[in-house]
Amino acid sequence: MAGTDSALDSDKDGSGTAGEPRDAYGLAGLEAGLDALDSVQTGRTPLRETLLRKVLPPVTAVALVLVGWQLLVWGGVAPDYKLPAPSAVWEETRRAWLEGTLLDYIWTSVSRGLLGFLIALAIGTPIGLLVARVSFVRAAIGPILSGLQSLPSVAWVPPAVIWLGLNDSMMYAVILLGAVPSIANGLVAGIDQIPPLFLRAGRTLGATGLRGARHIVMPAALPGYLAGLKQGWAFSWRSLMAAEIIASSPDLGVGLGQLLEHGRNNSSMSQVFLAIFLILLVGVAVDLLIFSPLERWVLRGRGLLAAR
C-alpha cells in the first residue's frame, strides 16, 4: 500500500517514472519557459529584410500613385490647368530649389509647428493631470476640453486675427487652441486606464502627489499619453496650415500654407500640388523621426515589441 500510494503521489506530482528528478517536468520546465519569455532577440535585422519590409512597400505605393497619376494625364481626364503632370510638379520643385526658397517654405512652417506643439505640450500635460486626478476639475472643464477638441481649428483663425493681429502670436494661439485639448484628453484617457492596483501600490510605497505623478501615473499612462501627443501634433499641423492659408501677410513670411494659397491665387496647380506634397512630407517625416521611435521605445519597455 505504501508503494502504491507513493506511485500515485508520484503520478499526481507529475514527476514521471521512477529514477527521474521530482521536478523534471515541473519547476524545471517552468523555469525554462520563463527564461524563454525573458530572453529578447537583440540581433540586428539584416539589411535585406529591412529593405523588403520597411522600404519597399512605401516606395512601391508611391510609384503606383505616380503611374496612376501619369495615366490620368495621358488619358485627358482633366485639362492641364486642373491636373498637371508629375513632370510639371517636379519642375516647380526644381525651380523653387534653384531659387533657394524651397527650404525656406518648409522651415517657416516646421519651426512654427514644432514650437507651438512644445508650448501646447507644456500646457496640456498639467491640465490633463488635473482633469484626471481632481474630480471637481474634471466636472468643470472636462466637457469643455472634449468640445474644443471637436471644434474645427479654422474657426479660431478669424478671432485670433482680430485679437492679436497678423503676426506669429496669432499663429501660435491657433496652434494651442487646436493641440492642447487633444494632449490633455489623451493623458486623461491614459490615466483612466491605469489599473487601480498600481495606484494603491504607489501610495503604499509613499509615492503620492508630484512623486506619484512622476513615478507611477505618468509611466503607467504613457501609451494613452503618446496617442494624445500624436493626435496633438496632427491638430497642431492642421491648425497651422489653416492659419497660414487664411491669414497671409508679408510680415509672416511664406510657409507651406501661404505657398498653397499663392498657387490658388496664381491659378498654378503645379504650385498647389507642390505645397500639398510638402505638407504631407513633413507630416510623414515627423511621424517617422519622432513618434515612431517613441512608440517602439514604449512597446519595448513593456515587452510588446518582439511580438510584432
ZIHUUR-V437179 format. One record per backbone hydrogen bond with DSSP energy under -0.5 kcal/mol. NH is the residue of the N-H (numbers start at 1). CO is the residue of the C=O. E is the energy in kcal/mol with one decimal. If there is no record, write none. Layout:
# ZIHUUR-V437179
nh=NH co=CO e=E
nh=NH co=CO e=E
This chain:
# ZIHUUR-V437179
nh=5 co=1 e=-3.1
nh=6 co=2 e=-2.3
nh=7 co=3 e=-2.1
nh=8 co=4 e=-2.5
nh=9 co=5 e=-2.8
nh=10 co=6 e=-2.4
nh=11 co=7 e=-2.3
nh=12 co=8 e=-2.6
nh=13 co=9 e=-2.2
nh=14 co=10 e=-0.6
nh=14 co=11 e=-0.8
nh=15 co=10 e=-2.1
nh=20 co=17 e=-1.5
nh=24 co=21 e=-1.6
nh=28 co=23 e=-1.7
nh=30 co=26 e=-2.2
nh=31 co=27 e=-2.8
nh=32 co=28 e=-2.2
nh=33 co=29 e=-2.3
nh=34 co=30 e=-2.4
nh=35 co=31 e=-2.5
nh=36 co=32 e=-2.1
nh=37 co=33 e=-2.0
nh=38 co=34 e=-2.4
nh=39 co=35 e=-1.7
nh=42 co=40 e=-0.7
nh=50 co=46 e=-2.1
nh=51 co=47 e=-2.5
nh=52 co=48 e=-2.2
nh=53 co=49 e=-2.4
nh=54 co=50 e=-2.5
nh=55 co=50 e=-1.0
nh=55 co=51 e=-0.6
nh=56 co=51 e=-3.2
nh=59 co=55 e=-1.8
nh=60 co=56 e=-2.7
nh=61 co=57 e=-2.3
nh=62 co=58 e=-2.4
nh=63 co=59 e=-2.4
nh=64 co=60 e=-2.4
nh=65 co=61 e=-2.1
nh=66 co=62 e=-2.4
nh=67 co=63 e=-2.4
nh=68 co=64 e=-2.7
nh=69 co=65 e=-2.5
nh=70 co=66 e=-2.6
nh=71 co=67 e=-2.2
nh=72 co=68 e=-2.0
nh=73 co=69 e=-1.9
nh=74 co=70 e=-2.6
nh=75 co=71 e=-2.2
nh=76 co=73 e=-1.3
nh=77 co=72 e=-1.9
nh=82 co=79 e=-1.6
nh=83 co=79 e=-2.6
nh=88 co=85 e=-0.8
nh=89 co=85 e=-1.6
nh=90 co=86 e=-2.4
nh=91 co=87 e=-2.2
nh=92 co=88 e=-1.9
nh=93 co=89 e=-2.2
nh=94 co=90 e=-2.6
nh=95 co=91 e=-2.3
nh=96 co=92 e=-2.1
nh=97 co=93 e=-2.1
nh=98 co=94 e=-2.5
nh=99 co=95 e=-2.0
nh=100 co=96 e=-0.5
nh=100 co=97 e=-0.9
nh=101 co=96 e=-2.1
nh=102 co=96 e=-1.4
nh=105 co=101 e=-2.4
nh=106 co=102 e=-1.8
nh=107 co=103 e=-3.0
nh=108 co=104 e=-2.3
nh=109 co=105 e=-1.4
nh=110 co=106 e=-2.9
nh=111 co=107 e=-2.6
nh=112 co=108 e=-1.2
nh=113 co=109 e=-2.9
nh=114 co=110 e=-2.9
nh=115 co=111 e=-2.0
nh=116 co=112 e=-2.6
nh=117 co=113 e=-2.1
nh=118 co=114 e=-2.3
nh=119 co=115 e=-2.2
nh=120 co=116 e=-2.3
nh=121 co=117 e=-2.4
nh=122 co=118 e=-2.1
nh=123 co=119 e=-1.5
nh=124 co=120 e=-3.4
nh=125 co=121 e=-1.8
nh=126 co=122 e=-0.5
nh=127 co=123 e=-1.3
nh=128 co=124 e=-2.6
nh=129 co=125 e=-2.2
nh=130 co=126 e=-2.4
nh=131 co=127 e=-2.6
nh=132 co=128 e=-2.3
nh=133 co=129 e=-2.1
nh=134 co=130 e=-2.3
nh=135 co=133 e=-0.6
nh=138 co=134 e=-2.3
nh=139 co=135 e=-2.4
nh=140 co=136 e=-1.8
nh=141 co=137 e=-2.9
nh=142 co=137 e=-0.6
nh=142 co=138 e=-1.6
nh=145 co=141 e=-2.4
nh=146 co=142 e=-1.9
nh=147 co=143 e=-2.3
nh=148 co=144 e=-2.8
nh=149 co=145 e=-2.1
nh=150 co=146 e=-1.3
nh=151 co=147 e=-0.8
nh=151 co=148 e=-0.5
nh=155 co=152 e=-1.5
nh=156 co=153 e=-1.8
nh=157 co=154 e=-1.0
nh=158 co=154 e=-0.6
nh=159 co=155 e=-0.5
nh=160 co=156 e=-2.0
nh=161 co=157 e=-2.3
nh=162 co=158 e=-2.1
nh=163 co=159 e=-2.7
nh=164 co=160 e=-2.7
nh=165 co=160 e=-0.5
nh=165 co=161 e=-1.7
nh=167 co=165 e=-1.5
nh=170 co=167 e=-0.5
nh=171 co=167 e=-1.2
nh=172 co=168 e=-2.5
nh=173 co=169 e=-2.3
nh=174 co=170 e=-1.9
nh=175 co=171 e=-2.1
nh=176 co=172 e=-2.7
nh=177 co=173 e=-2.3
nh=178 co=174 e=-1.3
nh=179 co=175 e=-2.5
nh=180 co=176 e=-2.3
nh=183 co=179 e=-2.2
nh=184 co=180 e=-2.7
nh=185 co=181 e=-2.6
nh=186 co=182 e=-2.2
nh=187 co=183 e=-2.0
nh=188 co=184 e=-2.3
nh=189 co=185 e=-2.5
nh=190 co=186 e=-2.1
nh=191 co=187 e=-2.5
nh=192 co=188 e=-2.4
nh=193 co=189 e=-0.9
nh=194 co=191 e=-1.6
nh=198 co=195 e=-1.3
nh=199 co=195 e=-1.0
nh=200 co=196 e=-2.5
nh=201 co=197 e=-2.6
nh=202 co=198 e=-2.2
nh=203 co=199 e=-2.3
nh=204 co=200 e=-2.3
nh=205 co=201 e=-1.8
nh=206 co=203 e=-1.1
nh=207 co=202 e=-3.2
nh=208 co=206 e=-1.4
nh=211 co=208 e=-1.1
nh=212 co=208 e=-0.8
nh=213 co=209 e=-2.1
nh=214 co=210 e=-2.2
nh=215 co=211 e=-2.6
nh=216 co=212 e=-2.2
nh=217 co=212 e=-2.5
nh=218 co=213 e=-2.5
nh=220 co=216 e=-1.9
nh=221 co=217 e=-2.2
nh=222 co=219 e=-1.0
nh=225 co=221 e=-2.6
nh=226 co=222 e=-2.9
nh=227 co=223 e=-1.9
nh=228 co=224 e=-2.0
nh=229 co=225 e=-2.1
nh=230 co=226 e=-2.3
nh=231 co=227 e=-2.1
nh=232 co=228 e=-2.5
nh=233 co=229 e=-2.6
nh=234 co=230 e=-2.0
nh=235 co=231 e=-2.4
nh=236 co=232 e=-2.4
nh=237 co=233 e=-2.8
nh=238 co=234 e=-2.3
nh=239 co=235 e=-2.6
nh=240 co=236 e=-2.3
nh=241 co=237 e=-2.2
nh=242 co=238 e=-2.3
nh=243 co=239 e=-2.3
nh=244 co=240 e=-2.7
nh=245 co=241 e=-2.1
nh=246 co=242 e=-2.1
nh=247 co=243 e=-2.6
nh=248 co=246 e=-1.0
nh=252 co=249 e=-1.4
nh=253 co=250 e=-1.0
nh=255 co=253 e=-0.7
nh=256 co=105 e=-0.5
nh=259 co=255 e=-2.3
nh=260 co=256 e=-2.0
nh=261 co=257 e=-2.1
nh=262 co=258 e=-2.9
nh=263 co=259 e=-2.1
nh=264 co=260 e=-1.7
nh=265 co=261 e=-2.6
nh=266 co=262 e=-2.3
nh=267 co=264 e=-1.1
nh=268 co=263 e=-2.7
nh=269 co=267 e=-0.8
nh=272 co=268 e=-1.8
nh=273 co=269 e=-2.9
nh=274 co=270 e=-1.9
nh=275 co=271 e=-2.3
nh=276 co=272 e=-2.2
nh=277 co=273 e=-2.5
nh=278 co=274 e=-2.2
nh=279 co=275 e=-2.4
nh=280 co=276 e=-2.3
nh=281 co=277 e=-2.5
nh=282 co=278 e=-2.4
nh=283 co=279 e=-1.9
nh=284 co=280 e=-2.3
nh=285 co=281 e=-2.6
nh=286 co=282 e=-2.6
nh=287 co=283 e=-1.7
nh=288 co=284 e=-2.4
nh=289 co=285 e=-2.7
nh=290 co=286 e=-2.1
nh=291 co=286 e=-1.3
nh=292 co=287 e=-3.0
nh=294 co=290 e=-1.5
nh=295 co=291 e=-2.5
nh=296 co=292 e=-2.4
nh=297 co=293 e=-2.2
nh=298 co=294 e=-2.2
nh=299 co=295 e=-2.5
nh=300 co=296 e=-2.8
nh=301 co=297 e=-2.1
nh=302 co=298 e=-1.0
nh=303 co=300 e=-1.3
nh=304 co=299 e=-2.9
nh=305 co=299 e=-0.7
nh=308 co=305 e=-1.6
